[in-house]
Amino acid sequence: MWRVFGRFLPGSRASMRAAKDAGRRVFKVTADTRMSLEEHGVVFLQIRRGAVLRANATGRRIVELLIQKQDLAEIARQMSVEYGLPFTQVEGDVRAFVGNLHANGLIAADN
């Protein structure tokens, strides 16, 4: 089964609300976070907390599209085509993943 964050971060109601409220916002990596795009995923270092967080290749793809300043709906559309999955399924997963990143202080709205 296709999963966005597999081993990454647990979901929360707050992260889901943050993603739902995101609308057409675009995001950027926060000042106290370092990010490394790896061959099979993405790694975040949250300096303030000293936490290292890892996401799989699907999470990496979402982050790549965030870096390109695409909003969540555009990311979901793109990934729906790339993964051959229904838009509604991908949209929910993208919103959950981005909500987790936002709730954990790894990204912030950039508009």
C-alpha positions in Angstrom: 0.0 0.0 0.0 1.2 3.5 -0.8 2.0 5.5 2.3 3.3 9.0 2.5 5.1 9.0 5.8 5.5 5.4 6.7 8.2 5.8 9.4 8.1 9.5 9.6 5.9 11.3 12.2 2.7 10.3 13.8 -0.4 12.3 12.6 -2.3 14.5 14.9 -5.6 16.4 14.8 -3.6 19.6 15.0 -1.4 18.7 12.0 -4.6 17.7 10.0 -6.2 21.1 10.8 -3.0 22.9 9.8 -3.0 21.2 6.5 -6.7 21.8 6.0 -6.3 25.5 6.8 -3.3 25.7 4.4 -5.6 26.3 1.4 -3.5 27.6 -1.5 -0.5 28.5 0.6 3.0 27.6 -0.3 5.7 26.6 2.2 9.4 26.9 3.0 11.8 25.2 5.3 12.1 27.0 8.6 15.2 28.9 9.6 16.1 26.4 12.4 15.7 23.4 10.1 18.2 21.8 7.8 17.1 19.5 5.0 18.9 16.9 2.9 17.3 15.3 -0.2 18.7 11.8 -0.3 18.4 9.2 -3.0 15.6 7.3 -1.3 14.0 10.0 0.9 14.5 13.2 2.7 16.1 13.9 6.1 15.3 16.9 8.3 17.4 18.2 11.2 15.3 20.3 13.5 18.1 22.3 15.3 16.0 23.8 18.1 14.9 20.3 19.3 18.0 18.4 18.1 15.7 16.0 16.3 16.5 14.1 13.1 13.5 13.1 11.1 13.4 11.0 7.9 10.7 10.5 5.3 10.6 8.0 2.4 10.8 8.6 -1.3 7.2 9.7 -1.5 7.8 12.3 1.2 10.8 13.4 -0.7 8.7 14.0 -3.8 6.2 16.1 -1.8 9.1 18.1 -0.4 10.6 18.6 -3.9 7.3 20.0 -5.1 7.0 22.2 -2.0 10.4 23.6 -2.8 9.1 24.5 -6.3 6.4 26.6 -4.5 3.5 24.4 -5.6 0.4 24.5 -3.3 -1.0 21.4 -1.8 -3.7 20.9 -4.5 -1.1 21.2 -7.3 1.2 18.7 -5.5 -1.7 16.2 -5.1 -2.6 16.5 -8.8 1.0 16.0 -9.9 1.5 13.0 -7.6 -1.9 11.5 -8.5 -0.7 11.3 -12.1 2.8 10.1 -11.2 1.6 7.4 -8.8 -1.5 6.5 -10.8 -3.7 6.9 -7.7 -7.1 8.7 -7.1 -6.7 12.4 -6.5 -8.8 12.3 -3.3 -6.5 9.6 -1.8 -3.3 11.5 -2.7 -4.7 14.8 -1.5 -5.5 13.5 1.9 -2.0 11.9 2.3 -0.3 15.1 1.0 -2.3 17.3 3.4 -1.5 14.9 6.3 2.3 14.8 5.5 2.5 18.6 5.1 0.4 19.1 8.2 2.9 17.0 10.1 5.9 19.0 8.8 4.1 22.2 9.7 3.0 21.1 13.2 6.6 20.0 14.0 8.1 23.3 12.9 10.0 21.9 9.9 8.2 24.1 7.4 6.2 27.4 7.5 3.8 29.2 5.2 5.7 31.4 2.7 3.0 33.8 1.6 
